[in-house]
């Protein structure tokens, strides 16, 4: 009986990795269909896929975030699909904390899954490259919200879903696009996806990022919350930890570690795996940080790590 809980936890995590990777493959399938000319989106298929994610999120989410981090196919080479997968799950976690009904969670999930469908009409080199874009190229990318809205108008999606696709780059102060509307006019799903998109972009594990960028990016989001984002929605990002999974940190006793899971009851005290220490049998040492025990002092830069970042 003593071994049953860890075994169950491991099985659950594997199931959630499969769920994340299944959503990734489904996103790729949807986005790769030539819906602008020949194909039709299978609305029932999309809704069923989101319903399975919603069911999982209603049961808890910390392992799902860890599964997102561990899923091997969510990498730089598949940015659009990976970004969409992560954004969808993050948006649904936020929706859960807003105590949305199952119907609204599913509608939010469909909105998030399709929020960047208009990017299928943008040349890949524009959003996968790291070079500085010209003003004209930026305009092409920004057109993806309108393109997505027009695509969805061909199908029987609700007005709320189409509005979310159109609104997800609008900002609270009216500085977003394409309509430059302010907080009074942006739909709720659009506001949630705006936060989820930015959180995903900050916390996703990409090769060109320094480990310290993750925490600093979240802090910067918080500073601009009333300018760019709905403050009440952004505050819920704290439930997903101000120290995201993968972040390298310095602990209060001088040891170094990597955040490997969140603490949904205390965002400032995640689960950390030590980088420079192992058990006598060679296994990594994992600990729960706490206010009255070991806690995080600050984040680490890549040049402060004495081991190869994992």
VOGU-3710 file (C-alpha; in Angstrom, 3 decimals, decimal comma):
1> xxxxxxxxxx> 0,000/0,000/0,000  2,843/2,442/0,752  4,104/2,284/-2,830  0,695/2,897/-4,413  0,654/6,711/-4,204  4,019/7,408/-5,884  3,196/4,862/-8,577  -0,191/6,452/-9,185  1,396/9,910/-9,327  3,892/8,727/-11,939
11> xxxxxxxxxx> 1,123/7,169/-14,028  -0,901/10,375/-13,817  2,065/12,433/-14,969  2,645/10,099/-17,919  -1,034/10,337/-18,820  -0,838/14,126/-18,717  2,258/14,090/-20,938  0,323/11,986/-23,421  -2,570/14,449/-23,171  -0,252/17,408/-23,888
21> xxxxxxxxxx> 1,410/15,631/-26,781  -1,964/14,544/-28,169  -3,153/18,160/-28,078  0,070/19,195/-29,836  -0,492/16,646/-32,621  -4,138/17,670/-32,903  -3,124/21,341/-33,181  -0,667/20,452/-35,920  -3,387/18,478/-37,723  -5,848/21,391/-37,520
31> xxxxxxxxxx> -3,321/24,042/-38,548  -1,897/21,997/-41,399  -5,297/21,533/-43,023  -5,721/23,857/-45,964  -8,891/25,317/-44,455  -8,667/28,524/-46,461  -9,265/26,786/-49,790  -10,519/23,229/-49,537  -10,908/21,783/-46,073  -13,527/22,304/-43,382
41> xxxxxxxxxx> -12,785/22,490/-39,689  -14,441/19,630/-37,827  -16,091/21,592/-35,017  -17,258/18,504/-33,120  -13,757/17,044/-33,225  -12,308/20,298/-31,852  -14,874/20,484/-29,048  -14,274/16,857/-28,031  -10,524/17,451/-27,875  -10,974/20,486/-25,606
51> xxxxxxxxxx> -13,496/18,679/-23,400  -10,859/16,056/-22,551  -8,433/18,805/-21,479  -11,114/20,546/-19,406  -11,908/17,290/-17,607  -8,240/16,891/-16,674  -7,889/20,500/-15,518  -10,952/20,200/-13,293  -9,119/17,392/-11,471  -5,968/19,476/-10,818
61> xxxxxxxxxx> -3,273/21,210/-12,835  0,198/21,090/-11,275  1,142/17,850/-13,026  -0,276/19,203/-16,278  2,093/22,188/-16,159  4,975/19,831/-15,416  3,891/17,620/-18,308  3,925/20,661/-20,603  7,524/21,317/-19,587  8,579/17,700/-20,066
71> xxxxxxxxxx> 6,846/17,018/-23,391  9,631/16,454/-25,878  7,751/17,520/-28,996  6,940/21,016/-27,696  10,137/22,537/-29,028  11,455/25,491/-31,021  11,144/23,729/-34,369  7,377/23,579/-33,994  6,824/26,994/-32,458  3,293/27,718/-33,685
81> xxxxxxxxxx> 1,903/24,339/-32,612  3,801/24,326/-29,311  2,791/27,900/-28,483  -0,844/27,084/-29,225  -0,776/23,913/-27,111  0,770/25,639/-24,093  -1,400/28,742/-24,413  -4,561/26,622/-24,539  -3,702/24,763/-21,343  -2,577/27,912/-19,509
91> xxxxxxxxxx> -5,767/29,749/-20,546  -7,885/26,885/-19,244  -6,063/26,859/-15,915  -6,772/30,586/-15,586  -10,406/29,934/-16,521  -10,640/27,307/-13,812  -9,455/29,798/-11,205  -12,075/32,236/-12,461  -14,598/29,503/-11,596  -15,955/29,336/-15,121
101> xxxxxxxxxx> -18,679/26,827/-15,898  -17,736/23,767/-17,939  -19,486/25,252/-20,970  -17,459/28,469/-20,742  -14,222/26,573/-20,119  -14,780/24,539/-23,271  -15,591/27,687/-25,243  -12,460/29,374/-23,853  -10,382/26,310/-24,758  -11,672/26,301/-28,334
111> xxxxxxxxxx> -10,898/30,039/-28,566  -7,346/29,469/-27,303  -6,783/26,500/-29,625  -7,804/28,611/-32,623  -6,456/32,004/-31,505  -3,495/31,852/-33,894  -5,204/29,994/-36,755  -4,659/33,118/-38,872  -0,892/32,542/-38,596  -1,299/29,701/-41,100
121> xxxxxxxxxx> -1,540/32,469/-43,728  1,710/34,152/-42,572  5,056/33,112/-44,126  6,798/30,794/-41,646  10,112/32,656/-41,889  8,515/35,757/-40,387  7,514/34,204/-37,064  10,265/31,584/-36,772  13,192/33,895/-37,521  15,141/35,850/-34,911
131> xxxxxxxxxx> 15,967/38,847/-37,112  14,410/42,261/-36,687  11,300/42,581/-38,831  10,486/45,546/-41,035  7,330/47,586/-40,377  5,646/45,926/-43,360  6,530/42,456/-42,051  5,162/43,352/-38,626  1,934/44,423/-40,305  1,708/41,041/-42,031
141> xxxxxxxxxx> 2,053/39,241/-38,691  -0,449/41,522/-36,982  -2,958/40,716/-39,685  -3,220/37,176/-38,289  -5,962/38,196/-35,834  -8,172/39,492/-38,652  -7,287/36,513/-40,863  -8,263/34,122/-38,076  -11,534/35,930/-37,479  -12,401/35,771/-41,186
151> xxxxxxxxxx> -11,560/32,072/-41,344  -13,798/31,245/-38,389  -16,663/33,232/-39,872  -16,887/30,485/-42,503  -17,765/27,959/-39,806  -20,409/27,668/-37,120  -18,381/28,995/-34,182  -19,990/31,237/-31,590  -19,563/35,000/-31,638  -17,600/34,741/-28,360
161> xxxxxxxxxx> -14,998/32,445/-29,942  -14,597/34,586/-33,043  -14,291/37,730/-30,898  -11,565/36,123/-28,775  -9,542/35,279/-31,890  -9,902/38,885/-33,056  -9,247/40,461/-29,609  -6,361/38,487/-28,134  -3,723/41,123/-29,024  -5,771/44,086/-27,823
171> xxxxxxxxxx> -4,494/45,785/-24,659  -6,240/47,371/-21,693  -4,974/50,878/-22,560  -5,994/50,630/-26,229  -2,430/50,182/-27,520  -2,992/46,699/-28,995  -4,236/45,571/-32,408  -6,091/45,266/-34,753  -8,918/47,533/-33,535  -7,063/49,416/-30,747
181> xxxxxxxxxx> -10,009/48,951/-28,419  -9,553/49,355/-24,658  -10,526/47,284/-21,625  -14,179/48,241/-21,837  -14,542/46,564/-25,240  -12,193/43,558/-25,100  -14,065/40,277/-24,590  -13,270/38,149/-21,523  -11,862/35,222/-23,503  -9,624/37,653/-25,400
191> xxxxxxxxxx> -8,304/39,086/-22,121  -7,536/35,614/-20,760  -5,773/34,503/-23,941  -3,743/37,745/-23,947  -2,363/36,867/-20,503  -1,893/33,188/-21,378  -0,031/34,072/-24,610  2,395/36,384/-22,850  2,920/33,972/-19,952  3,626/31,175/-22,432
201> xxxxxxxxxx> 6,104/33,279/-24,387  7,964/34,153/-21,191  8,043/30,702/-19,585  8,518/28,416/-22,591  11,905/26,736/-22,750  13,674/28,110/-25,817  17,343/27,796/-26,634  18,087/31,521/-26,867  16,770/32,344/-23,374  18,810/32,790/-20,231
211> xxxxxxxxxx> 17,412/30,970/-17,213  16,883/34,261/-15,400  14,615/35,605/-18,119  11,697/33,484/-16,931  11,223/35,062/-13,512  12,145/38,546/-14,708  9,616/38,293/-17,525  6,820/37,448/-15,100  7,813/40,352/-12,852  7,693/42,657/-15,891
221> xxxxxxxxxx> 4,212/41,382/-16,761  3,057/42,245/-13,254  4,445/45,772/-13,542  2,390/46,439/-16,683  -0,766/44,699/-15,521  -3,133/47,672/-15,624  -1,639/49,028/-18,849  -1,645/45,905/-20,987  -3,546/43,187/-19,125  -6,614/42,728/-16,974
231> xxxxxxxxxx> -5,199/42,940/-13,441  -7,586/40,377/-11,963  -6,733/37,827/-14,660  -3,004/38,484/-14,482  -3,065/38,023/-10,703  -4,061/34,409/-11,338  -0,685/33,822/-13,002  0,652/33,757/-9,445  -1,275/30,532/-8,916  0,956/28,983/-11,575
241> xxxxxxxxxx> 4,015/30,111/-9,602  6,148/33,214/-9,850  8,972/30,681/-10,215  8,052/28,669/-13,351  9,155/25,106/-14,016  12,695/24,957/-15,390  13,906/28,085/-13,593  17,392/27,805/-12,045  17,555/29,299/-8,551  19,827/29,995/-5,574
251> xxxxxxxxxx> 18,513/28,638/-2,277  18,887/30,165/1,173  21,675/27,755/2,176  23,772/28,654/-0,894  22,916/25,556/-2,932  21,649/25,747/-6,487  18,533/24,112/-7,837  16,003/23,867/-10,633  12,258/24,320/-10,178  10,629/21,050/-11,203
261> xxxxxxxxxx> 7,066/21,534/-9,984  4,839/24,252/-8,604  3,150/24,538/-5,252  -0,408/25,544/-6,096  -1,060/26,437/-2,459  2,003/28,711/-2,084  3,370/30,062/-5,364  6,582/31,396/-3,793  7,624/27,961/-2,542  7,877/25,490/-5,457
271> xxxxxxxxxx> 9,459/22,030/-5,549  13,171/22,260/-6,379  15,714/19,668/-7,520  19,294/20,322/-6,390  21,807/20,709/-9,216  25,062/19,904/-7,463  23,979/17,198/-5,005  22,697/13,649/-5,277  21,755/10,865/-2,871  24,344/8,130/-2,131
281> xxxxxxxxxx> 22,625/6,009/-4,787  23,049/8,755/-7,395  19,457/9,936/-7,489  18,649/13,666/-7,689  17,683/15,336/-4,429  14,262/16,972/-4,537  12,859/19,221/-1,833  9,852/21,383/-1,097  10,896/24,969/-0,390  9,145/26,700/2,499
291> xxxxxxxxxx> 9,099/29,930/4,483  10,417/28,141/7,578  12,932/25,975/5,692  14,963/26,304/2,523  13,598/29,023/0,257  14,539/30,737/-2,999  16,797/33,778/-2,643  17,014/34,714/-6,315  17,211/33,349/-9,834  20,481/32,303/-11,468
301> xxxxxxxxxx> 22,014/33,377/-14,751  23,531/30,796/-17,109  27,103/31,831/-16,225  26,444/31,054/-12,533  25,617/27,424/-13,140  28,293/24,886/-12,336  26,495/22,131/-14,207  25,034/21,911/-17,666  21,472/23,320/-17,543  18,890/20,554/-17,696
//
